[in-house]
Amino acid sequence: MNHSMTTKICQSCAMPLTDKKMFGTNQDGSKNEDYCIYCYKDGAFLGNSTMEQMIDFCAPICVKEGVYPDMEAAKADMMKYFPKLKRWAK
């Protein structure tokens, strides 16, 4: 995934955060610029998924959106990319 440095991406699912409406929320209701509304709400992650489960969820969406040609390519790239995201970095 080649995201330009100007586009923020969700540090959980790698979705481009192109609009402030896409930002998740902190406990106090303020916007969290690291995570999207689908991953983070009221200061907590939605769902207790593992990185692999997140990839299994995101891969078909990315294939459907035309980001990847097929599931194998999507999952292979995500397995390299996701460990660099804040939520999954060890």
C-alpha positions in Angstrom: 0.0 0.0 0.0 1.5 3.2 -1.1 -0.2 6.0 0.9 1.3 9.5 0.4 2.6 11.1 3.5 -0.2 13.7 3.5 -3.0 11.1 3.8 -3.4 9.8 7.3 -4.3 6.1 7.6 -6.0 4.2 10.4 -3.3 2.6 12.5 -5.5 -0.4 13.0 -7.0 -1.3 9.6 -4.9 1.0 7.2 -8.0 2.6 5.8 -7.1 6.1 4.3 -8.5 8.8 6.6 -9.4 11.3 3.9 -12.0 13.2 5.9 -12.2 14.3 9.6 -15.6 12.5 9.8 -13.6 9.2 9.4 -11.6 9.8 12.6 -12.4 7.7 15.6 -13.2 9.3 19.0 -11.4 9.6 22.3 -13.1 9.0 25.6 -13.9 12.8 25.9 -15.5 12.8 22.4 -12.6 14.5 20.7 -11.3 13.2 17.4 -8.6 10.6 17.4 -6.4 11.0 14.2 -4.7 7.6 14.5 -7.8 5.4 14.2 -10.9 5.3 12.1 -14.6 5.3 13.2 -14.8 1.6 12.4 -11.9 0.6 14.7 -12.0 3.1 17.5 -14.8 4.8 19.5 -15.0 6.5 22.9 -11.3 5.8 23.6 -11.4 2.1 22.9 -11.0 -0.4 20.1 -14.3 -1.8 18.7 -13.9 -5.6 18.7 -11.1 -7.5 20.2 -9.6 -8.8 16.9 -6.1 -10.1 16.3 -4.0 -8.6 13.5 -4.7 -11.7 11.4 -8.5 -11.4 12.0 -8.3 -7.7 10.9 -6.5 -8.7 7.7 -9.1 -11.4 7.0 -11.7 -8.7 7.4 -10.0 -6.0 5.3 -8.6 -8.1 2.5 -11.9 -8.8 0.7 -12.9 -5.1 0.9 -9.5 -4.1 -0.6 -9.9 -6.6 -3.4 -13.5 -5.4 -4.1 -12.2 -1.8 -4.1 -9.5 -2.8 -6.6 -6.6 -2.1 -4.3 -5.3 -5.6 -4.9 -5.9 -8.1 -7.8 -6.8 -11.0 -5.5 -7.0 -12.3 -1.9 -3.5 -13.8 -2.0 -1.9 -10.5 -3.0 -3.9 -8.6 -0.5 -3.1 -10.8 2.4 0.6 -11.1 1.5 1.0 -7.3 1.4 -1.1 -6.8 4.5 1.0 -9.3 6.5 4.1 -7.1 5.7 2.3 -3.8 6.2 0.1 -4.3 9.2 2.9 -5.0 11.8 4.1 -1.4 11.2 0.8 0.1 12.2 0.6 1.4 15.8 -2.0 -1.0 17.0 -0.1 -4.1 15.9 3.5 -2.9 16.3 5.3 -5.0 18.9 
